[in-house]
Amino acid sequence: MTLDWPADAAPYRRTPEFTETTVPGGLTRAHSTKVGTWARLHVLQGRLIFRDLVDGTEVVLGPGIHPLIHPERLHEVATCGPVRFFVEFCARPAS
């Protein structure tokens, strides 16, 4: 499996903005994107912890830091104080 972000992956949908009090429980537990869907976390204010459950890495995200979330790869997030963020979903064009 390649861990490179496909150059032709384009946004097709985004979630509403979430805060530390409105983040859905599903995002704070192990989950993955569907087949063919990549995602980017966009932190607008504050900090958010991103955990890649496949390789065990944990990154504290702030504005401007976007982890690459690959299709079907288990991950989760955790809040660490006041935060405002959304998730952007991307896909490659149909062949």
N, C-alpha and C positions, 0 to 999 in steps of 0.2 A: 504494500500500500504506500503510495506516495504521500508525503506530508506537505507538498507544495500547494499553494492556493492556485487554482486554475486561472489563467489569464483571462479567459472568457466567461468566468462566473459573474453574473449580474444580479443585482437585487431584484426581488419580485414581491416581497412583502416585509412588513415590519410590525412589531408588537406596539401596543400603546406604551407610554412611559410608565415605569414602575418606580416605587420608592421602597424604603426599608419596611414600610407598613403594608404595601400593596403587592409586593413580589409574590407571584403564585407559588404555592408549595411545591409544585412539580419542578420548578427550576432549582429548588434548594435540595432536591434529592437526585440520585443517579437517573439520568435520562440521556437521550441522544436525538439527533435530527434524523429525518427519514432518508431513505436511499436517494442519492443525488442532490441532497440539500446541504449546503455549507451555511455557516452563520457567523455573524460578527456581533460582539457585545459593544455597545456604545455607552460609556459612562459619561453623563452630562455634568454631574456634580457629585462630589464625595468619592468614596472608594468602594470597590466590590471585589470579593475574593473569587477567583475562577480556579476550579480544580479539574484537571484532566485525570480521570479515573483509570485510564489505560496505562499511562506512564508514571502516574503519581505526582506530577508537577502541580504546584500551587503558585499562582501569580496574583499579586494585589494590583487591581486595575484602577486607573484614574482616567480623567479625560484625555483622549488621544491615544490610549493604549487599547488595541483590539486583538484579542487572541483569535487564532484561526480555529474554528470549530468545524471539524470534518464530518462528513456523513456517517451516521451510525456509530460515532465514537462517544462512549460514555463520559459524561462530565456533570458538574453541578456548580452552583454559585452559592455564596454566603455573603450576607451583608455585614459590614463592620462599622456601623454608625449611619448617619444620614447619607442617603444616596439617591440619585435619580438616573435611570438608565433605560435603554430599550434594546431589543434584539432585532437584527436585520437578517433576513433569510435570502440566500443567493442560490442560483442554479445555473448550470451551463445550458446554452441553447440546444434545443432538440436537433438531433442529426437527421 
